[in-house]
Amino acid sequence: MSEYTNYKDFLAEQLEDPEVKAEYDALESEFEIKRALIKARSVSGITQQELSKRTGINQSDISKLEQGKGNPSLKTLQRLAEGLGMRMEIKFVPVDRA
């Protein structure tokens, strides 16, 4: 195995394997939810604990979602959006088949 200086180098090498890349790409939607939640909470300037109080969702569950663990329902995502003072938007976009 190669020596890696950082995670990006490791990931880049792993993604050269078509099977790994396919699995990684399949998880993109889940990664996007995680990133969106973290960014929205950061922009709102509130802690996980405050979001928990606003939504009634356990802080530990919010933490798990931000770590990419769990599969939130649309209802849970809507509650989180409302607790953040935001609205949720879902889009379908064409797949780049290049």
Chimera marker file (.cmm) of the C-alpha trace (Angstrom):
<marker_set name="trace">
<marker id="1" x="0.000" y="0.000" z="0.000" r="1" g="1" b="0" radius="0.5"/>
<marker id="2" x="1.190" y="3.514" z="-0.784" r="1" g="1" b="0" radius="0.5"/>
<marker id="3" x="2.067" y="6.180" z="1.740" r="1" g="1" b="0" radius="0.5"/>
<marker id="4" x="-0.469" y="8.974" z="1.784" r="1" g="1" b="0" radius="0.5"/>
<marker id="5" x="0.148" y="12.515" z="2.900" r="1" g="1" b="0" radius="0.5"/>
<marker id="6" x="-3.538" y="13.245" z="3.353" r="1" g="1" b="0" radius="0.5"/>
<marker id="7" x="-7.029" y="11.919" z="2.874" r="1" g="1" b="0" radius="0.5"/>
<marker id="8" x="-7.477" y="13.575" z="-0.526" r="1" g="1" b="0" radius="0.5"/>
<marker id="9" x="-4.485" y="11.693" z="-1.921" r="1" g="1" b="0" radius="0.5"/>
<marker id="10" x="-5.787" y="8.430" z="-0.509" r="1" g="1" b="0" radius="0.5"/>
<marker id="11" x="-9.277" y="9.048" z="-1.889" r="1" g="1" b="0" radius="0.5"/>
<marker id="12" x="-7.958" y="10.020" z="-5.327" r="1" g="1" b="0" radius="0.5"/>
<marker id="13" x="-6.031" y="6.763" z="-5.568" r="1" g="1" b="0" radius="0.5"/>
<marker id="14" x="-8.967" y="4.678" z="-4.369" r="1" g="1" b="0" radius="0.5"/>
<marker id="15" x="-11.321" y="6.311" z="-6.880" r="1" g="1" b="0" radius="0.5"/>
<marker id="16" x="-9.118" y="5.086" z="-9.721" r="1" g="1" b="0" radius="0.5"/>
<marker id="17" x="-10.728" y="1.673" z="-9.130" r="1" g="1" b="0" radius="0.5"/>
<marker id="18" x="-14.012" y="1.651" z="-11.136" r="1" g="1" b="0" radius="0.5"/>
<marker id="19" x="-15.833" y="-0.445" z="-8.528" r="1" g="1" b="0" radius="0.5"/>
<marker id="20" x="-14.836" y="1.877" z="-5.696" r="1" g="1" b="0" radius="0.5"/>
<marker id="21" x="-15.795" y="4.915" z="-7.797" r="1" g="1" b="0" radius="0.5"/>
<marker id="22" x="-19.225" y="3.462" z="-8.581" r="1" g="1" b="0" radius="0.5"/>
<marker id="23" x="-19.926" y="2.813" z="-4.895" r="1" g="1" b="0" radius="0.5"/>
<marker id="24" x="-18.624" y="6.259" z="-3.912" r="1" g="1" b="0" radius="0.5"/>
<marker id="25" x="-20.775" y="7.962" z="-6.549" r="1" g="1" b="0" radius="0.5"/>
<marker id="26" x="-23.824" y="6.014" z="-5.387" r="1" g="1" b="0" radius="0.5"/>
<marker id="27" x="-23.456" y="7.635" z="-1.959" r="1" g="1" b="0" radius="0.5"/>
<marker id="28" x="-23.313" y="11.207" z="-3.297" r="1" g="1" b="0" radius="0.5"/>
<marker id="29" x="-26.913" y="12.024" z="-2.321" r="1" g="1" b="0" radius="0.5"/>
<marker id="30" x="-26.250" y="10.963" z="1.257" r="1" g="1" b="0" radius="0.5"/>
<marker id="31" x="-23.060" y="13.040" z="1.362" r="1" g="1" b="0" radius="0.5"/>
<marker id="32" x="-24.979" y="16.017" z="0.000" r="1" g="1" b="0" radius="0.5"/>
<marker id="33" x="-27.611" y="15.796" z="2.745" r="1" g="1" b="0" radius="0.5"/>
<marker id="34" x="-24.871" y="15.690" z="5.381" r="1" g="1" b="0" radius="0.5"/>
<marker id="35" x="-23.040" y="18.682" z="3.867" r="1" g="1" b="0" radius="0.5"/>
<marker id="36" x="-26.268" y="20.659" z="3.471" r="1" g="1" b="0" radius="0.5"/>
<marker id="37" x="-27.287" y="20.091" z="7.092" r="1" g="1" b="0" radius="0.5"/>
<marker id="38" x="-23.885" y="21.086" z="8.444" r="1" g="1" b="0" radius="0.5"/>
<marker id="39" x="-23.759" y="24.189" z="6.238" r="1" g="1" b="0" radius="0.5"/>
<marker id="40" x="-27.312" y="25.247" z="7.094" r="1" g="1" b="0" radius="0.5"/>
<marker id="41" x="-26.664" y="24.914" z="10.814" r="1" g="1" b="0" radius="0.5"/>
<marker id="42" x="-23.396" y="26.834" z="10.482" r="1" g="1" b="0" radius="0.5"/>
<marker id="43" x="-25.067" y="29.637" z="8.502" r="1" g="1" b="0" radius="0.5"/>
<marker id="44" x="-27.826" y="29.796" z="11.120" r="1" g="1" b="0" radius="0.5"/>
<marker id="45" x="-25.210" y="30.050" z="13.857" r="1" g="1" b="0" radius="0.5"/>
<marker id="46" x="-26.821" y="27.472" z="16.120" r="1" g="1" b="0" radius="0.5"/>
<marker id="47" x="-25.506" y="24.422" z="17.910" r="1" g="1" b="0" radius="0.5"/>
<marker id="48" x="-26.777" y="20.896" z="17.553" r="1" g="1" b="0" radius="0.5"/>
<marker id="49" x="-28.260" y="21.285" z="21.025" r="1" g="1" b="0" radius="0.5"/>
<marker id="50" x="-30.209" y="24.395" z="19.999" r="1" g="1" b="0" radius="0.5"/>
<marker id="51" x="-31.449" y="22.685" z="16.846" r="1" g="1" b="0" radius="0.5"/>
<marker id="52" x="-32.530" y="19.771" z="19.016" r="1" g="1" b="0" radius="0.5"/>
<marker id="53" x="-34.577" y="22.106" z="21.225" r="1" g="1" b="0" radius="0.5"/>
<marker id="54" x="-36.191" y="23.746" z="18.198" r="1" g="1" b="0" radius="0.5"/>
<marker id="55" x="-37.106" y="20.488" z="16.476" r="1" g="1" b="0" radius="0.5"/>
<marker id="56" x="-37.596" y="17.948" z="19.228" r="1" g="1" b="0" radius="0.5"/>
<marker id="57" x="-35.034" y="15.732" z="17.492" r="1" g="1" b="0" radius="0.5"/>
<marker id="58" x="-32.423" y="14.293" z="19.855" r="1" g="1" b="0" radius="0.5"/>
<marker id="59" x="-29.057" y="16.030" z="19.637" r="1" g="1" b="0" radius="0.5"/>
<marker id="60" x="-27.399" y="12.635" z="19.271" r="1" g="1" b="0" radius="0.5"/>
<marker id="61" x="-29.570" y="11.922" z="16.221" r="1" g="1" b="0" radius="0.5"/>
<marker id="62" x="-28.622" y="15.277" z="14.678" r="1" g="1" b="0" radius="0.5"/>
<marker id="63" x="-24.971" y="14.430" z="15.302" r="1" g="1" b="0" radius="0.5"/>
<marker id="64" x="-25.404" y="11.051" z="13.614" r="1" g="1" b="0" radius="0.5"/>
<marker id="65" x="-26.982" y="12.686" z="10.564" r="1" g="1" b="0" radius="0.5"/>
<marker id="66" x="-24.119" y="15.170" z="10.338" r="1" g="1" b="0" radius="0.5"/>
<marker id="67" x="-21.673" y="12.260" z="10.467" r="1" g="1" b="0" radius="0.5"/>
<marker id="68" x="-23.485" y="10.586" z="7.583" r="1" g="1" b="0" radius="0.5"/>
<marker id="69" x="-24.917" y="7.876" z="9.801" r="1" g="1" b="0" radius="0.5"/>
<marker id="70" x="-28.603" y="7.265" z="9.432" r="1" g="1" b="0" radius="0.5"/>
<marker id="71" x="-31.175" y="7.709" z="6.738" r="1" g="1" b="0" radius="0.5"/>
<marker id="72" x="-33.495" y="10.605" z="7.619" r="1" g="1" b="0" radius="0.5"/>
<marker id="73" x="-37.071" y="10.632" z="6.398" r="1" g="1" b="0" radius="0.5"/>
<marker id="74" x="-38.403" y="13.579" z="4.442" r="1" g="1" b="0" radius="0.5"/>
<marker id="75" x="-40.450" y="14.502" z="7.513" r="1" g="1" b="0" radius="0.5"/>
<marker id="76" x="-37.271" y="14.647" z="9.628" r="1" g="1" b="0" radius="0.5"/>
<marker id="77" x="-35.501" y="16.761" z="7.009" r="1" g="1" b="0" radius="0.5"/>
<marker id="78" x="-38.508" y="19.112" z="6.938" r="1" g="1" b="0" radius="0.5"/>
<marker id="79" x="-38.424" y="19.461" z="10.737" r="1" g="1" b="0" radius="0.5"/>
<marker id="80" x="-34.713" y="20.245" z="10.577" r="1" g="1" b="0" radius="0.5"/>
<marker id="81" x="-35.256" y="22.858" z="7.861" r="1" g="1" b="0" radius="0.5"/>
<marker id="82" x="-38.000" y="24.516" z="9.890" r="1" g="1" b="0" radius="0.5"/>
<marker id="83" x="-35.820" y="24.465" z="13.006" r="1" g="1" b="0" radius="0.5"/>
<marker id="84" x="-33.103" y="26.199" z="11.001" r="1" g="1" b="0" radius="0.5"/>
<marker id="85" x="-35.543" y="28.841" z="9.774" r="1" g="1" b="0" radius="0.5"/>
<marker id="86" x="-35.201" y="27.520" z="6.250" r="1" g="1" b="0" radius="0.5"/>
<marker id="87" x="-37.204" y="25.602" z="3.710" r="1" g="1" b="0" radius="0.5"/>
<marker id="88" x="-36.169" y="22.337" z="2.198" r="1" g="1" b="0" radius="0.5"/>
<marker id="89" x="-35.732" y="22.043" z="-1.557" r="1" g="1" b="0" radius="0.5"/>
<marker id="90" x="-35.382" y="18.775" z="-3.437" r="1" g="1" b="0" radius="0.5"/>
<marker id="91" x="-34.306" y="18.649" z="-7.066" r="1" g="1" b="0" radius="0.5"/>
<marker id="92" x="-33.884" y="16.019" z="-9.725" r="1" g="1" b="0" radius="0.5"/>
<marker id="93" x="-31.043" y="16.796" z="-12.104" r="1" g="1" b="0" radius="0.5"/>
<marker id="94" x="-29.903" y="15.055" z="-15.257" r="1" g="1" b="0" radius="0.5"/>
<marker id="95" x="-27.096" y="12.563" z="-14.891" r="1" g="1" b="0" radius="0.5"/>
<marker id="96" x="-23.912" y="13.522" z="-16.706" r="1" g="1" b="0" radius="0.5"/>
<marker id="97" x="-23.229" y="10.510" z="-18.886" r="1" g="1" b="0" radius="0.5"/>
<marker id="98" x="-19.899" y="11.808" z="-20.202" r="1" g="1" b="0" radius="0.5"/>
<link id1="1" id2="2" r="1" g="1" b="0" radius="0.2"/>
<link id1="2" id2="3" r="1" g="1" b="0" radius="0.2"/>
<link id1="3" id2="4" r="1" g="1" b="0" radius="0.2"/>
<link id1="4" id2="5" r="1" g="1" b="0" radius="0.2"/>
<link id1="5" id2="6" r="1" g="1" b="0" radius="0.2"/>
<link id1="6" id2="7" r="1" g="1" b="0" radius="0.2"/>
<link id1="7" id2="8" r="1" g="1" b="0" radius="0.2"/>
<link id1="8" id2="9" r="1" g="1" b="0" radius="0.2"/>
<link id1="9" id2="10" r="1" g="1" b="0" radius="0.2"/>
<link id1="10" id2="11" r="1" g="1" b="0" radius="0.2"/>
<link id1="11" id2="12" r="1" g="1" b="0" radius="0.2"/>
<link id1="12" id2="13" r="1" g="1" b="0" radius="0.2"/>
<link id1="13" id2="14" r="1" g="1" b="0" radius="0.2"/>
<link id1="14" id2="15" r="1" g="1" b="0" radius="0.2"/>
<link id1="15" id2="16" r="1" g="1" b="0" radius="0.2"/>
<link id1="16" id2="17" r="1" g="1" b="0" radius="0.2"/>
<link id1="17" id2="18" r="1" g="1" b="0" radius="0.2"/>
<link id1="18" id2="19" r="1" g="1" b="0" radius="0.2"/>
<link id1="19" id2="20" r="1" g="1" b="0" radius="0.2"/>
<link id1="20" id2="21" r="1" g="1" b="0" radius="0.2"/>
<link id1="21" id2="22" r="1" g="1" b="0" radius="0.2"/>
<link id1="22" id2="23" r="1" g="1" b="0" radius="0.2"/>
<link id1="23" id2="24" r="1" g="1" b="0" radius="0.2"/>
<link id1="24" id2="25" r="1" g="1" b="0" radius="0.2"/>
<link id1="25" id2="26" r="1" g="1" b="0" radius="0.2"/>
<link id1="26" id2="27" r="1" g="1" b="0" radius="0.2"/>
<link id1="27" id2="28" r="1" g="1" b="0" radius="0.2"/>
<link id1="28" id2="29" r="1" g="1" b="0" radius="0.2"/>
<link id1="29" id2="30" r="1" g="1" b="0" radius="0.2"/>
<link id1="30" id2="31" r="1" g="1" b="0" radius="0.2"/>
<link id1="31" id2="32" r="1" g="1" b="0" radius="0.2"/>
<link id1="32" id2="33" r="1" g="1" b="0" radius="0.2"/>
<link id1="33" id2="34" r="1" g="1" b="0" radius="0.2"/>
<link id1="34" id2="35" r="1" g="1" b="0" radius="0.2"/>
<link id1="35" id2="36" r="1" g="1" b="0" radius="0.2"/>
<link id1="36" id2="37" r="1" g="1" b="0" radius="0.2"/>
<link id1="37" id2="38" r="1" g="1" b="0" radius="0.2"/>
<link id1="38" id2="39" r="1" g="1" b="0" radius="0.2"/>
<link id1="39" id2="40" r="1" g="1" b="0" radius="0.2"/>
<link id1="40" id2="41" r="1" g="1" b="0" radius="0.2"/>
<link id1="41" id2="42" r="1" g="1" b="0" radius="0.2"/>
<link id1="42" id2="43" r="1" g="1" b="0" radius="0.2"/>
<link id1="43" id2="44" r="1" g="1" b="0" radius="0.2"/>
<link id1="44" id2="45" r="1" g="1" b="0" radius="0.2"/>
<link id1="45" id2="46" r="1" g="1" b="0" radius="0.2"/>
<link id1="46" id2="47" r="1" g="1" b="0" radius="0.2"/>
<link id1="47" id2="48" r="1" g="1" b="0" radius="0.2"/>
<link id1="48" id2="49" r="1" g="1" b="0" radius="0.2"/>
<link id1="49" id2="50" r="1" g="1" b="0" radius="0.2"/>
<link id1="50" id2="51" r="1" g="1" b="0" radius="0.2"/>
<link id1="51" id2="52" r="1" g="1" b="0" radius="0.2"/>
<link id1="52" id2="53" r="1" g="1" b="0" radius="0.2"/>
<link id1="53" id2="54" r="1" g="1" b="0" radius="0.2"/>
<link id1="54" id2="55" r="1" g="1" b="0" radius="0.2"/>
<link id1="55" id2="56" r="1" g="1" b="0" radius="0.2"/>
<link id1="56" id2="57" r="1" g="1" b="0" radius="0.2"/>
<link id1="57" id2="58" r="1" g="1" b="0" radius="0.2"/>
<link id1="58" id2="59" r="1" g="1" b="0" radius="0.2"/>
<link id1="59" id2="60" r="1" g="1" b="0" radius="0.2"/>
<link id1="60" id2="61" r="1" g="1" b="0" radius="0.2"/>
<link id1="61" id2="62" r="1" g="1" b="0" radius="0.2"/>
<link id1="62" id2="63" r="1" g="1" b="0" radius="0.2"/>
<link id1="63" id2="64" r="1" g="1" b="0" radius="0.2"/>
<link id1="64" id2="65" r="1" g="1" b="0" radius="0.2"/>
<link id1="65" id2="66" r="1" g="1" b="0" radius="0.2"/>
<link id1="66" id2="67" r="1" g="1" b="0" radius="0.2"/>
<link id1="67" id2="68" r="1" g="1" b="0" radius="0.2"/>
<link id1="68" id2="69" r="1" g="1" b="0" radius="0.2"/>
<link id1="69" id2="70" r="1" g="1" b="0" radius="0.2"/>
<link id1="70" id2="71" r="1" g="1" b="0" radius="0.2"/>
<link id1="71" id2="72" r="1" g="1" b="0" radius="0.2"/>
<link id1="72" id2="73" r="1" g="1" b="0" radius="0.2"/>
<link id1="73" id2="74" r="1" g="1" b="0" radius="0.2"/>
<link id1="74" id2="75" r="1" g="1" b="0" radius="0.2"/>
<link id1="75" id2="76" r="1" g="1" b="0" radius="0.2"/>
<link id1="76" id2="77" r="1" g="1" b="0" radius="0.2"/>
<link id1="77" id2="78" r="1" g="1" b="0" radius="0.2"/>
<link id1="78" id2="79" r="1" g="1" b="0" radius="0.2"/>
<link id1="79" id2="80" r="1" g="1" b="0" radius="0.2"/>
<link id1="80" id2="81" r="1" g="1" b="0" radius="0.2"/>
<link id1="81" id2="82" r="1" g="1" b="0" radius="0.2"/>
<link id1="82" id2="83" r="1" g="1" b="0" radius="0.2"/>
<link id1="83" id2="84" r="1" g="1" b="0" radius="0.2"/>
<link id1="84" id2="85" r="1" g="1" b="0" radius="0.2"/>
<link id1="85" id2="86" r="1" g="1" b="0" radius="0.2"/>
<link id1="86" id2="87" r="1" g="1" b="0" radius="0.2"/>
<link id1="87" id2="88" r="1" g="1" b="0" radius="0.2"/>
<link id1="88" id2="89" r="1" g="1" b="0" radius="0.2"/>
<link id1="89" id2="90" r="1" g="1" b="0" radius="0.2"/>
<link id1="90" id2="91" r="1" g="1" b="0" radius="0.2"/>
<link id1="91" id2="92" r="1" g="1" b="0" radius="0.2"/>
<link id1="92" id2="93" r="1" g="1" b="0" radius="0.2"/>
<link id1="93" id2="94" r="1" g="1" b="0" radius="0.2"/>
<link id1="94" id2="95" r="1" g="1" b="0" radius="0.2"/>
<link id1="95" id2="96" r="1" g="1" b="0" radius="0.2"/>
<link id1="96" id2="97" r="1" g="1" b="0" radius="0.2"/>
<link id1="97" id2="98" r="1" g="1" b="0" radius="0.2"/>
</marker_set>
